Amino acid sequence: MIQAPGTSPASSLTRRTVLAVTATVPVALTALTTAAPTPAHATARATVNTGPPAESPASPADATDATATDSTAGPQERRLRRLLSRMTLEAKVGQLFVMRVYGHSATAPDPSGVEANLREIGVRTAAELVAKYHVGGVIYFSWAGNTRGPAQIAALSNGIQRAALAQDVPVPVLISTDQEHGIVCRVGSPATLFPGAMAIGAGGSVADARELGRIAGVELAALGIRQNYSPVADVNVDPANPVIGVRSFGSDPESVAELVAAEVRGYQGAGVAATVKHFPGHGDTRVDSHTGLPVIGHSRAEWERLDAPPFRAAVRAGVDAVMTAHLQFPALDPSGDPATLSHPIMTGILRDELGFDGVVVTDSLAMEGVRQKYGDDRVPVLALRAGVDQLLNPPDLKAAFDGVLAAVRDGEITEERLDRSVLRVLRLKERRGLFRSPYVPERTVAAVVGHRAHRAAADRIAVRGTTLLTDAERLLPLSRRTHRDLLVVGADPVSPSGTTGPPTAVLAAALTESGFAVTALSTGTAPSRERIDAAVAAARGTDAVVVTTYNAAAHSGQRTLVAELAAAGALVVAVALRDPYDVAWLPGADAVLAVYSWGETELRAVAGVLAGRARPGGRLPVPVPYPGEPGRVWLPLGHGLSYR
C-alpha cells in the first residue's frame, strides 16, 4: 500500500496541484470512439434530487417500473413480470444478493471448502447456497478456490446454474468476478492477462481499451462469468491514494471517461455486463475503504468537473451496472452516511440526474467503510432504501437476508420497491443471455481462454503502455554486444492472479530468451543489509543491473539498494512495478521504466523494451512530484521518452 502523507512522493504533490495539472495538460488519446445511442435504461433528467429522505416516494425511473402494465410492456418484459409474480418473497429477496462461496465444484468442494462454507455461510456447497438463499448472484475469488483453471471454472458455473434451474421457480444465477486486470485479477493464467487501467491510460489508446474489454469479455463469458466488476471509473488525483492508484486510468477526467466508455463497450459487446466503480468517485482519498471510512472533500463543482465525467460517459455508453463507494461525500450528502447508503447520492444523483436505470450494486458489504455506523443486518436494508439493487458479499448472509426480509414484512421496504430491484436484476440476466443459454460448453473452453491471438494482443497493448521515464545518457535499449551479462534484483510482490511470478525470475527468463546472460537475485521490498551487500557483490563483473521496485518511497531499503549499486559502478536500470512515483526516489538509477503492474504480460513487455525488440510507447497518465517539495511537479502528465 502507498504510504501516508510525509513518507512518500504523494506528500510532494498536493491534490489541488494535480487538479490544476490535469486541467491544463490532457493526455493525448490515439483513437476516438463514436458516441453510442442512449440505452433504454439511461434516460436523461434535467434536475437533481438533492436529498429526499429514504422513505420518500420512488424516483421517476422507479415510478416507470412500478406503473408499467403487461399491455404496455414488450414480450420479454411480460415474461419477466410473470416470472416475478411466481416468486415467493424469500426468492425475491434472495435475487438481490451476490455471495461468495468456497470451492472448485458446485456440489463436491474440497473438505476445506466445505468447512469454510459451513463456518461463514451455514451451507456446505454452492448448490446448497442457491437452494437455501435463492441468491441471484455468485462472485468468484481465487482465494475461495473458485478459479483453478478454465475447464474447472466452466464446470463450476454449470453446476451453479443446474442448482438454480432445479428450484421451484427456476432463475439462472448471474456469476461475477473482479477481473480488472493489472493488480486485481481473480482469473489467472492460462487466461489472457492484460495490463491494468493505468497502463492503458499510459498507452492512451481508446481502441486498446475496447479491445481489452472485448477479449476479456469473450474469455469470461466462456467461463460462465457474465458480470465483471470493471472498469474503474475513479480519477486518481492523489498520489497517496492507498486503494485506487494504478487501478485508475489516470488523473485527467476526460481521458479517463473515454477509456472507461471504451472498455464498457468492449465487455458488453462480448456479452458480459460491465460494472463501473466506485460511484460517486474514489480517486481523492488517503483512506482505504476496506479498513476505514474515507471522506471526499470535493465541492459539488469539483465533483462535476473531476469525478462525474467517467460515470456520465459510462451511462451514455450503456453500462449495465454501477458499483457504489463506501465513503462519505459531504458536498453531495452531509448526513455522514457512506454513499452506498445515501438516497441523495444513489437516487438523487445517480438515478435522477445521471439518468441511470440499470443495476446498482454495492461494493463488498464486508468492508469496514460501510460497517462502522450500522449493523450487518441494517446495512442491506439502508442500501436498498437508498436506491441500490444488488447486495454484494455480506459478511453474515443470514443476518443480511433476514434483515431485508423483516424490513419488507414490516413495511419498511414495500414489496413494490423490492420488485423494482428484482426486475432490474432479471432484465440484466435477460440482456446477458442467461435465460436463453445459462450453460457454457466445458469441452471447448480451453480453446477460447488464453487463445494465442488474445495473448498477442495483450502483449502489444502492454508495450504501448510501458513508459520510459528517465534515460539521461540514452543507455537504452541494452545491446547484447556491450551489455550481455545482466543481473536482475529487487522486489518480488505476490502475483495479482496467483499464477505468475516472481517478477525477478520472470523478467530474467524473458531477458534470457532475448539473448542475454542473466542471473536473478530476489532482494524483496525491504531488503536487509545482508541482501543489499549480496546484490552489490553479485553486480561485480556484470554489464548492467535491472532493479525491480515496488513502492520505493515507503521502503528506504529499495532506495539504498539502488544507490549502493550505482556507487559501486554498476549501470542501473530500475523498473517500477507498480507506482510510477517510484522514479522520484531513485536518483541513482541511470534509467527508469514504469510498467504499472507485475504480471507476466507486463514483464515480457519490459524485457522487449530493454532488449530493443520494442519501443516504449507510454506517456504518464498522472504527474510525478518532486520528493519532499509540495506543489512542485517533476515529471508532468503526458511525459514519456522513447528510442531514436
C-alpha positions as CSV (number, residue, x, y, z in Angstrom):
1,M,0.0,0.0,0.0
2,I,1.1,3.6,-0.6
3,Q,2.3,5.3,2.5
4,A,0.6,8.1,4.3
5,P,1.5,11.8,3.8
6,G,5.0,12.8,4.6
7,T,6.6,9.4,3.9
8,S,6.1,9.1,0.2
9,P,6.2,11.1,-3.0
10,A,2.5,11.6,-2.5
11,S,3.3,14.2,0.1
12,S,5.2,16.2,-2.5
13,L,2.2,16.9,-4.8
14,T,-0.9,18.4,-3.4
15,R,-4.3,17.3,-4.7
16,R,-5.0,20.9,-5.8
17,T,-1.8,20.8,-7.9
18,V,-2.9,17.6,-9.6
19,L,-6.3,19.2,-10.3
20,A,-4.6,22.1,-11.9
21,V,-2.2,20.0,-13.9
22,T,-4.9,17.7,-15.2
23,A,-7.0,20.7,-16.3
24,T,-4.1,22.1,-18.5
25,V,-2.2,19.1,-19.7
26,P,-4.5,16.4,-21.0
27,V,-3.2,13.0,-22.1
28,A,-3.5,12.5,-25.8
29,L,-5.6,9.6,-26.9
30,T,-4.6,7.8,-30.1
31,A,-8.1,6.8,-31.1
32,L,-11.6,8.2,-30.7
33,T,-14.9,6.4,-30.2
34,T,-18.2,7.5,-31.6
35,A,-21.0,8.2,-29.1
36,A,-23.3,5.2,-28.6
37,P,-27.1,5.8,-28.6
38,T,-28.5,6.3,-25.1
39,P,-29.7,2.9,-23.8
40,A,-33.2,2.2,-22.7
41,H,-32.2,2.2,-19.1
42,A,-30.4,5.5,-19.2
43,T,-32.8,8.4,-19.6
44,A,-31.6,11.9,-19.1
45,R,-33.1,14.1,-16.4
46,A,-32.7,17.8,-16.0
47,T,-33.0,18.3,-12.3
48,V,-31.1,17.0,-9.3
49,N,-32.8,15.4,-6.3
50,T,-30.8,17.0,-3.6
51,G,-31.7,14.7,-0.7
52,P,-35.2,13.4,-0.1
53,P,-35.4,11.1,2.9
54,A,-35.1,7.4,2.2
55,E,-38.8,7.0,2.9
56,S,-39.7,9.4,0.1
57,P,-41.7,8.2,-3.0
58,A,-40.0,6.5,-5.8
59,S,-37.8,8.4,-8.3
60,P,-39.1,8.9,-11.8
61,A,-37.3,5.8,-13.0
62,D,-38.8,3.7,-10.3
63,A,-42.2,5.1,-10.9
64,T,-42.0,4.0,-14.5
65,D,-41.2,0.4,-13.4
66,A,-44.0,0.4,-10.9
67,T,-46.8,1.6,-13.1
68,A,-45.9,-0.3,-16.3
69,T,-48.6,-2.9,-17.3
70,D,-48.4,-6.0,-19.3
71,S,-50.3,-4.2,-22.1
72,T,-47.6,-1.6,-22.5
73,A,-44.6,-3.8,-21.9
74,G,-42.8,-5.8,-24.6
75,P,-42.9,-9.7,-24.7
76,Q,-39.6,-10.1,-22.8
77,E,-40.7,-7.7,-20.1
78,R,-44.0,-9.5,-19.8
79,R,-42.2,-12.8,-19.4
80,L,-40.0,-11.4,-16.7
81,R,-43.0,-9.9,-14.9
82,R,-44.8,-13.3,-15.0
83,L,-41.7,-14.9,-13.6
84,L,-41.6,-12.3,-10.8
85,S,-45.2,-13.0,-10.0
86,R,-44.4,-16.7,-9.3
87,M,-41.6,-16.0,-6.9
88,T,-42.0,-16.2,-3.2
89,L,-41.0,-13.2,-1.0
90,E,-37.9,-15.2,0.1
91,A,-36.9,-15.9,-3.5
92,K,-37.3,-12.2,-4.4
93,V,-35.1,-11.2,-1.5
94,G,-32.5,-13.8,-2.5
95,Q,-32.3,-12.4,-6.0
96,L,-30.7,-9.2,-4.7
97,F,-27.8,-11.0,-3.0
98,V,-24.4,-11.7,-4.7
99,M,-22.5,-14.1,-2.5
100,R,-19.0,-15.7,-2.2
101,V,-18.8,-19.4,-1.9
102,Y,-15.8,-21.7,-1.3
103,G,-14.7,-24.5,-3.5
104,H,-13.9,-25.5,-7.1
105,S,-17.2,-27.5,-7.5
106,A,-20.8,-26.7,-7.0
107,T,-21.6,-30.0,-5.3
108,A,-18.3,-31.6,-4.3
109,P,-15.8,-29.0,-3.0
110,D,-12.7,-30.0,-1.1
111,P,-13.1,-30.6,2.7
112,S,-11.5,-27.2,3.4
113,G,-14.1,-25.5,1.2
114,V,-17.0,-27.4,3.0
115,E,-15.6,-26.3,6.3
116,A,-15.3,-22.6,5.2
117,N,-18.8,-22.6,3.8
118,L,-20.3,-24.1,7.0
119,R,-18.4,-21.6,9.1
120,E,-19.2,-18.5,7.2
121,I,-22.5,-19.2,5.4
122,G,-24.1,-22.2,7.0
123,V,-24.2,-24.3,3.9
124,R,-21.8,-27.0,2.6
125,T,-21.7,-26.2,-1.1
126,A,-22.6,-23.6,-3.8
127,A,-25.7,-25.8,-4.7
128,E,-26.9,-25.6,-1.1
129,L,-26.3,-21.8,-1.1
130,V,-28.6,-21.4,-4.1
131,A,-31.2,-23.7,-2.7
132,K,-31.3,-22.2,0.8
133,Y,-31.0,-18.4,0.0
134,H,-32.1,-18.3,-3.7
135,V,-29.1,-16.0,-4.4
136,G,-29.3,-14.1,-7.6
137,G,-25.6,-13.9,-8.0
138,V,-22.3,-15.6,-7.0
139,I,-18.9,-13.9,-7.1
140,Y,-15.8,-15.9,-7.8
141,F,-12.5,-15.3,-6.0
142,S,-9.2,-17.1,-6.5
143,W,-8.7,-17.2,-2.7
144,A,-12.0,-19.0,-2.3
145,G,-10.7,-21.8,-4.6
146,N,-13.2,-20.9,-7.4
147,T,-10.7,-20.3,-10.2
148,R,-8.2,-23.1,-10.7
149,G,-8.4,-23.4,-14.5
150,P,-10.7,-22.9,-17.5
151,A,-12.4,-26.3,-17.6
152,Q,-12.9,-26.3,-13.8
153,I,-14.4,-22.8,-13.8
154,A,-16.8,-23.6,-16.6
155,A,-17.9,-26.8,-14.7
156,L,-18.4,-24.8,-11.5
157,S,-20.5,-22.3,-13.4
158,N,-22.6,-25.0,-15.0
159,G,-23.1,-26.7,-11.6
160,I,-24.3,-23.5,-10.1
161,Q,-26.8,-23.0,-12.9
162,R,-28.1,-26.5,-12.6
163,A,-28.8,-25.9,-9.0
164,A,-30.6,-22.7,-9.7
165,L,-32.7,-24.1,-12.5
166,A,-33.7,-27.0,-10.3
167,Q,-35.6,-24.7,-8.0
168,D,-39.4,-24.4,-7.9
169,V,-39.1,-21.1,-9.8
170,P,-36.0,-21.6,-12.0
171,V,-33.9,-18.4,-12.3
172,P,-30.3,-18.5,-13.6
173,V,-27.6,-17.1,-11.4
174,L,-25.5,-14.1,-12.5
175,I,-21.9,-15.1,-11.9
176,S,-19.5,-12.3,-11.4
177,T,-15.9,-11.6,-10.6
178,D,-13.3,-8.7,-10.1
179,Q,-11.2,-9.1,-13.3
180,E,-9.8,-5.5,-13.6
181,H,-6.5,-6.8,-14.9
182,G,-3.2,-5.4,-13.7
183,I,-3.1,-5.6,-10.0
184,V,-6.6,-7.0,-9.5
185,C,-7.1,-10.4,-11.2
186,R,-9.2,-13.3,-10.0
187,V,-8.8,-15.5,-13.0
188,G,-5.2,-16.2,-13.7
189,S,-3.2,-18.0,-16.4
190,P,-3.9,-19.6,-18.8
191,A,-6.5,-16.9,-19.2
192,T,-5.2,-13.8,-21.1
193,L,-3.9,-11.3,-18.6
194,F,-3.9,-7.7,-19.7
195,P,-2.1,-4.7,-18.2
196,G,-4.3,-2.7,-15.8
197,A,-6.0,0.6,-16.2
198,M,-3.1,2.9,-15.6
199,A,-1.0,1.1,-18.2
200,I,-3.9,1.5,-20.6
201,G,-4.0,5.2,-19.6
202,A,-0.3,5.4,-20.4
203,G,-0.8,3.8,-23.8
204,G,-3.6,6.4,-24.4
205,S,-5.5,4.2,-26.9
206,V,-9.3,4.0,-26.8
207,A,-9.0,1.2,-29.3
208,D,-6.8,-0.8,-26.9
209,A,-9.3,-0.2,-24.1
210,R,-12.1,-1.5,-26.2
211,E,-10.1,-4.5,-27.4
212,L,-9.1,-5.4,-23.8
213,G,-12.8,-5.4,-22.9
214,R,-13.8,-7.4,-25.9
215,I,-11.2,-10.1,-25.4
216,A,-11.5,-10.3,-21.7
217,G,-15.3,-10.4,-22.1
218,V,-15.1,-13.3,-24.6
219,E,-13.0,-15.3,-22.2
220,L,-15.1,-14.5,-19.1
221,A,-18.3,-15.5,-21.0
222,A,-16.7,-18.8,-22.0
223,L,-16.2,-19.5,-18.3
224,G,-19.8,-18.8,-17.4
225,I,-19.0,-15.4,-15.9
226,R,-21.5,-12.8,-17.2
227,Q,-20.7,-9.8,-15.0
228,N,-17.3,-8.2,-14.4
229,Y,-16.7,-5.5,-11.7
230,S,-14.7,-3.4,-14.1
231,P,-13.7,-0.9,-15.3
232,V,-12.6,1.5,-12.6
233,A,-14.0,5.0,-13.3
234,D,-12.3,6.7,-10.4
235,V,-10.0,9.6,-11.4
236,N,-6.8,9.2,-9.3
237,V,-5.6,12.7,-8.3
238,D,-4.0,11.8,-5.0
239,P,-0.6,10.0,-5.3
240,A,-1.1,8.8,-1.7
241,N,-4.4,7.0,-2.6
242,P,-3.9,3.6,-0.9
243,V,-6.8,1.7,-2.6
244,I,-7.2,3.0,-6.2
245,G,-3.8,4.2,-7.6
246,V,-2.8,2.2,-10.7
247,R,-6.3,0.7,-10.8
248,S,-7.4,4.1,-12.3
249,F,-6.7,5.1,-15.9
250,G,-5.2,8.3,-14.7
251,S,-5.8,11.9,-13.4
252,D,-7.3,13.5,-16.4
253,P,-11.1,13.2,-16.2
254,E,-11.8,13.4,-19.9
255,S,-9.2,10.8,-20.8
256,V,-10.5,8.5,-18.1
257,A,-14.0,9.0,-19.4
258,E,-13.1,8.0,-22.9
259,L,-11.2,4.9,-21.8
260,V,-14.0,3.8,-19.4
261,A,-16.6,4.1,-22.1
262,A,-14.4,2.1,-24.5
263,E,-14.0,-0.8,-22.0
264,V,-17.7,-0.8,-21.3
265,R,-18.5,-1.2,-25.0
266,G,-15.8,-3.9,-25.3
267,Y,-17.1,-6.0,-22.4
268,Q,-20.8,-5.7,-23.3
269,G,-20.2,-6.3,-26.9
270,A,-18.8,-9.6,-25.9
271,G,-21.9,-10.4,-23.8
272,V,-20.6,-9.6,-20.3
273,A,-22.1,-6.9,-18.1
274,A,-19.6,-4.2,-17.3
275,T,-19.8,-2.5,-13.9
276,V,-18.2,0.9,-13.4
277,K,-16.9,1.8,-10.0
278,H,-16.8,3.3,-7.4
279,F,-19.6,5.9,-7.5
280,P,-19.5,8.8,-6.8
281,G,-15.7,8.6,-7.1
282,H,-12.9,7.2,-5.0
283,G,-9.9,8.8,-6.6
284,D,-9.1,11.5,-4.0
285,T,-8.6,9.8,-0.6
286,R,-5.9,8.6,1.6
287,V,-8.1,6.1,3.5
288,D,-8.7,2.6,2.2
289,S,-12.4,1.8,2.4
290,H,-11.6,-1.8,3.2
291,T,-10.3,-0.7,6.6
292,G,-11.9,2.7,7.2
293,L,-14.4,5.3,6.0
294,P,-12.8,7.8,3.6
295,V,-14.1,11.3,3.3
296,I,-14.0,13.1,0.0
297,G,-13.6,16.9,0.4
298,H,-14.5,17.9,-3.2
299,S,-17.1,20.7,-3.6
300,R,-20.1,20.0,-5.8
301,A,-18.4,21.9,-8.6
302,E,-15.2,19.9,-8.2
303,W,-17.3,16.6,-8.3
304,E,-18.9,17.8,-11.6
305,R,-15.5,18.6,-13.1
306,L,-13.4,15.8,-11.8
307,D,-15.3,12.8,-10.6
308,A,-18.5,12.8,-12.7
309,P,-17.2,12.7,-16.3
310,P,-16.3,9.0,-16.4
311,F,-19.6,7.9,-14.8
312,R,-21.6,10.1,-17.2
313,A,-19.6,8.6,-20.1
314,A,-20.3,5.1,-18.9
315,V,-24.0,5.8,-18.6
316,R,-24.0,7.2,-22.2
317,A,-22.2,4.1,-23.3
318,G,-25.0,1.9,-21.9
319,V,-23.2,0.4,-18.9
320,D,-25.2,-2.4,-17.3
321,A,-24.2,-1.8,-13.7
322,V,-22.7,0.8,-11.4
323,M,-20.9,-0.1,-8.1
324,T,-21.1,2.1,-5.1
325,A,-18.3,3.5,-2.9
326,H,-18.2,3.1,0.8
327,L,-17.1,6.7,1.5
328,Q,-18.6,10.0,2.8
329,F,-19.0,12.8,0.3
330,P,-20.3,15.8,2.4
331,A,-20.9,18.1,-0.6
332,L,-23.3,15.5,-2.1
333,D,-24.8,14.3,1.2
334,P,-24.0,16.0,4.6
335,S,-25.7,13.2,6.6
336,G,-22.4,11.4,7.4
337,D,-23.7,8.1,5.8
338,P,-21.4,6.4,3.3
339,A,-22.5,6.9,-0.3
340,T,-23.7,3.3,-0.5
341,L,-26.4,4.1,2.0
342,S,-27.2,7.6,0.7
343,H,-30.5,8.3,-1.0
344,P,-29.4,11.8,-2.2
345,I,-26.4,10.2,-4.0
346,M,-27.7,6.8,-5.2
347,T,-31.2,8.1,-6.2
348,G,-30.9,11.8,-6.3
349,I,-27.7,11.9,-8.4
350,L,-27.1,8.5,-10.0
351,R,-30.7,7.7,-10.8
352,D,-32.4,11.2,-11.3
353,E,-29.5,13.4,-12.5
354,L,-27.4,10.9,-14.5
355,G,-30.5,9.1,-15.6
356,F,-29.1,5.6,-14.8
357,D,-31.8,3.0,-14.5
358,G,-29.6,-0.1,-14.7
359,V,-28.4,-2.2,-11.8
360,V,-26.7,-0.5,-8.9
361,V,-24.5,-2.9,-6.9
362,T,-22.8,-2.2,-3.6
363,D,-19.2,-2.7,-3.1
364,S,-18.5,-5.6,-0.8
365,L,-20.6,-5.3,2.4
366,A,-17.8,-6.9,4.3
367,M,-15.7,-3.7,4.0
368,E,-15.2,-1.6,7.1
369,G,-16.2,1.6,5.3
370,V,-19.8,0.5,5.3
371,R,-19.9,-1.4,8.6
372,Q,-18.8,1.3,11.0
373,K,-22.2,3.1,11.6
374,Y,-24.8,0.3,11.3
375,G,-25.1,-3.4,11.9
376,D,-24.7,-6.1,9.3
377,D,-28.5,-6.7,9.4
378,R,-29.3,-3.0,8.8
379,V,-26.7,-2.1,6.1
380,P,-28.5,-4.0,3.3
381,V,-31.9,-2.5,4.2
382,L,-30.5,1.0,4.2
383,A,-28.7,0.3,0.9
384,L,-32.0,-0.7,-0.7
385,R,-33.7,2.3,0.7
386,A,-31.0,4.5,-0.9
387,G,-31.7,3.0,-4.3
388,V,-29.3,0.1,-4.6
389,D,-30.4,-3.2,-6.3
390,Q,-27.7,-5.8,-5.7
391,L,-26.1,-6.5,-2.2
392,L,-22.6,-7.8,-2.7
393,N,-20.8,-10.3,-0.4
394,P,-22.3,-9.5,3.1
395,P,-20.1,-10.8,5.9
396,D,-23.1,-12.6,7.5
397,L,-25.5,-13.7,4.8
398,K,-28.2,-14.9,7.2
399,A,-28.3,-11.6,9.2
400,A,-28.4,-9.6,5.9
401,F,-31.1,-11.8,4.3
402,D,-33.2,-11.9,7.5
403,G,-32.8,-8.1,7.8
404,V,-34.2,-7.4,4.4
405,L,-36.9,-10.0,4.7
406,A,-38.1,-8.4,8.0
407,A,-37.9,-4.9,6.5
408,V,-40.3,-6.0,3.7
409,R,-42.7,-7.8,6.1
410,D,-42.7,-4.9,8.4
411,G,-43.4,-2.4,5.6
412,E,-40.2,-0.5,5.9
413,I,-39.5,-1.6,2.3
414,T,-42.6,-2.1,0.2
415,E,-42.9,-5.2,-1.9
416,E,-43.3,-2.8,-4.9
417,R,-39.9,-1.3,-4.1
418,L,-38.4,-4.8,-3.8
419,D,-39.9,-5.8,-7.1
420,R,-38.3,-2.9,-8.9
421,S,-34.9,-4.1,-7.9
422,V,-35.6,-7.7,-8.7
423,L,-36.9,-6.7,-12.1
424,R,-33.7,-4.8,-12.8
425,V,-31.6,-7.9,-11.9
426,L,-33.9,-10.1,-14.1
427,R,-33.6,-7.7,-17.0
428,L,-29.8,-7.8,-16.7
429,K,-29.8,-11.6,-16.8
430,E,-32.1,-11.5,-19.8
431,R,-29.9,-8.9,-21.6
432,R,-26.8,-11.1,-21.0
433,G,-28.5,-14.2,-22.4
434,L,-28.8,-16.2,-19.2
435,F,-32.4,-17.2,-19.8
436,R,-31.6,-18.4,-23.3
437,S,-28.2,-20.0,-22.7
438,P,-27.4,-20.5,-19.0
439,Y,-24.7,-23.2,-19.6
440,V,-21.3,-23.0,-21.3
441,P,-19.5,-25.7,-23.2
442,E,-16.9,-27.3,-21.0
443,R,-15.0,-29.3,-23.7
444,T,-14.1,-26.3,-25.8
445,V,-13.4,-23.6,-23.2
446,A,-9.7,-24.2,-23.3
447,A,-9.7,-23.3,-27.0
448,V,-11.1,-19.8,-26.2
449,V,-9.4,-18.9,-22.9
450,G,-5.8,-17.8,-23.4
451,H,-6.1,-18.1,-27.2
452,R,-2.8,-17.2,-28.9
453,A,-4.3,-14.2,-30.7
454,H,-5.6,-12.9,-27.4
455,R,-2.3,-13.2,-25.7
456,A,-0.6,-11.4,-28.7
457,A,-3.0,-8.5,-28.4
458,A,-2.2,-8.3,-24.6
459,D,1.5,-8.2,-25.4
460,R,1.1,-5.4,-27.9
461,I,-1.1,-3.4,-25.5
462,A,1.5,-3.9,-22.7
463,V,4.3,-2.5,-24.9
464,R,2.3,0.6,-25.7
465,G,1.8,1.3,-22.0
466,T,5.4,0.7,-20.9
467,T,6.8,4.2,-20.0
468,L,10.4,5.2,-20.2
469,L,10.6,7.9,-17.5
470,T,14.3,8.7,-17.4
471,D,17.3,7.8,-19.5
472,A,19.7,10.8,-19.4
473,E,22.6,9.1,-21.2
474,R,20.4,7.3,-23.7
475,L,21.7,3.9,-22.5
476,L,18.6,2.0,-23.6
477,P,18.0,-0.3,-25.3
478,L,20.7,-2.6,-23.9
479,S,22.9,-4.1,-26.5
480,R,23.8,-7.8,-26.3
481,R,27.2,-6.9,-27.6
482,T,28.1,-4.4,-24.9
483,H,25.7,-5.4,-22.0
484,R,25.3,-9.1,-22.4
485,D,25.8,-10.1,-18.8
486,L,22.9,-8.8,-16.7
487,L,21.8,-9.1,-13.0
488,V,18.1,-8.8,-12.1
489,V,17.5,-8.0,-8.5
490,G,14.7,-6.3,-6.5
491,A,11.2,-6.7,-5.2
492,D,9.1,-9.7,-5.8
493,P,5.5,-8.9,-4.8
494,V,3.0,-11.7,-5.0
495,S,1.4,-12.3,-8.3
496,P,-2.0,-10.5,-8.6
497,S,-3.6,-13.6,-10.1
498,G,-1.6,-16.1,-8.0
499,T,-0.5,-17.8,-11.3
500,T,2.6,-15.9,-12.4
501,G,5.9,-14.7,-10.9
502,P,8.1,-14.0,-9.1
503,P,8.9,-10.9,-11.1
504,T,12.7,-11.1,-10.9
505,A,12.6,-14.7,-12.2
506,V,10.0,-13.9,-14.9
507,L,12.0,-10.9,-16.1
508,A,15.3,-12.8,-16.0
509,A,13.8,-15.6,-18.1
510,A,12.4,-13.2,-20.7
511,L,15.7,-11.4,-21.0
512,T,17.5,-14.7,-21.4
513,E,15.1,-15.5,-24.3
514,S,16.3,-12.3,-25.8
515,G,19.9,-13.5,-25.8
516,F,21.3,-12.0,-22.6
517,A,23.1,-14.0,-19.9
518,V,21.1,-13.3,-16.8
519,T,21.3,-14.0,-13.1
520,A,18.3,-13.3,-10.8
521,L,18.5,-12.4,-7.1
522,S,15.4,-11.5,-5.2
523,T,16.1,-8.8,-2.6
524,G,12.5,-8.1,-1.5
525,T,10.5,-4.9,-0.9
526,A,12.5,-4.2,2.3
527,P,16.0,-5.5,1.5
528,S,18.2,-6.1,4.5
529,R,21.8,-5.0,4.8
530,E,22.8,-8.6,4.0
531,R,20.7,-8.8,0.9
532,I,22.0,-5.4,-0.3
533,D,25.6,-6.5,0.2
534,A,24.9,-9.7,-1.7
535,A,23.4,-7.8,-4.6
536,V,26.3,-5.4,-4.8
537,A,28.7,-8.3,-4.8
538,A,26.7,-10.1,-7.5
539,A,26.8,-7.0,-9.6
540,R,30.6,-7.0,-9.9
541,G,31.6,-8.2,-13.3
542,T,28.1,-7.7,-14.9
543,D,27.4,-5.2,-17.6
544,A,24.2,-3.8,-16.1
545,V,21.8,-4.4,-13.2
546,V,18.0,-4.3,-13.6
547,V,16.3,-3.5,-10.3
548,T,12.5,-4.0,-9.8
549,T,11.0,-1.6,-7.3
550,Y,7.6,-1.7,-5.5
551,N,6.5,1.5,-3.6
552,A,10.1,2.6,-3.2
553,A,9.1,5.7,-1.5
554,A,7.9,3.8,1.6
555,H,10.8,1.3,1.6
556,S,14.2,3.0,2.2
557,G,15.9,-0.3,1.7
558,Q,15.0,-0.2,-2.0
559,R,16.4,3.3,-2.4
560,T,19.6,2.2,-0.6
561,L,19.9,-0.8,-2.9
562,V,19.8,1.3,-6.0
563,A,22.1,4.0,-4.5
564,E,24.8,1.4,-3.5
565,L,24.6,-0.4,-6.8
566,A,25.2,2.9,-8.5
567,A,28.0,3.8,-6.1
568,A,29.7,0.5,-6.9
569,G,29.9,1.5,-10.5
570,A,27.0,-0.6,-11.9
571,L,24.8,0.6,-14.7
572,V,21.4,0.5,-13.0
573,V,18.1,0.3,-14.8
574,A,15.1,0.5,-12.4
575,V,11.7,-0.9,-13.3
576,A,8.8,0.5,-11.2
577,L,6.5,-2.5,-10.9
578,R,3.5,-0.6,-9.6
579,D,3.5,3.2,-8.9
580,P,5.3,5.5,-11.4
581,Y,6.0,7.8,-8.4
582,D,9.0,5.5,-7.5
583,V,11.1,7.3,-10.1
584,A,11.4,10.4,-7.9
585,W,13.1,8.3,-5.2
586,L,15.7,6.6,-7.3
587,P,18.2,9.3,-8.3
588,G,21.0,6.7,-8.6
589,A,19.3,4.9,-11.4
590,D,20.7,5.5,-14.9
591,A,17.2,4.8,-16.4
592,V,13.8,4.2,-15.0
593,L,10.8,2.4,-16.6
594,A,7.2,2.3,-15.3
595,V,5.1,-0.7,-16.1
596,Y,2.1,-0.3,-13.6
597,S,1.9,-4.0,-12.6
598,W,4.0,-7.1,-12.5
599,G,2.2,-9.9,-14.3
600,E,4.0,-11.9,-17.0
601,T,2.5,-9.8,-19.8
602,E,3.9,-6.6,-18.4
603,L,7.3,-8.2,-17.6
604,R,7.5,-9.6,-21.2
605,A,6.9,-6.1,-22.4
606,V,9.7,-4.7,-20.2
607,A,12.1,-7.3,-21.5
608,G,11.2,-6.5,-25.1
609,V,11.8,-2.8,-24.5
610,L,15.1,-3.3,-22.6
611,A,16.3,-5.6,-25.4
612,G,15.3,-3.2,-28.2
613,R,12.7,-5.5,-29.7
614,A,10.1,-2.9,-28.9
615,R,9.9,0.8,-28.3
616,P,8.4,2.2,-25.1
617,G,5.1,3.7,-26.0
618,G,3.7,5.0,-22.8
619,R,3.1,8.6,-21.5
620,L,2.5,9.3,-17.9
621,P,-1.3,9.4,-17.2
622,V,-0.5,11.1,-13.8
623,P,2.1,13.7,-12.9
624,V,5.0,12.8,-10.7
625,P,6.1,15.2,-7.9
626,Y,9.5,16.1,-6.6
627,P,10.2,14.2,-3.4
628,G,9.8,16.5,-0.4
629,E,8.7,19.6,-2.3
630,P,5.0,20.1,-2.0
631,G,3.3,21.5,-5.0
632,R,6.1,21.0,-7.5
633,V,5.7,18.7,-10.5
634,W,8.8,17.0,-11.6
635,L,7.5,14.8,-14.5
636,P,4.3,16.2,-15.9
637,L,1.2,14.5,-17.2
638,G,2.0,13.2,-20.7
639,H,5.7,12.8,-20.1
640,G,7.4,9.8,-21.7
641,L,10.6,9.1,-23.6
642,S,11.3,6.7,-26.5
643,Y,14.2,5.5,-28.6
644,R,15.6,7.3,-31.6
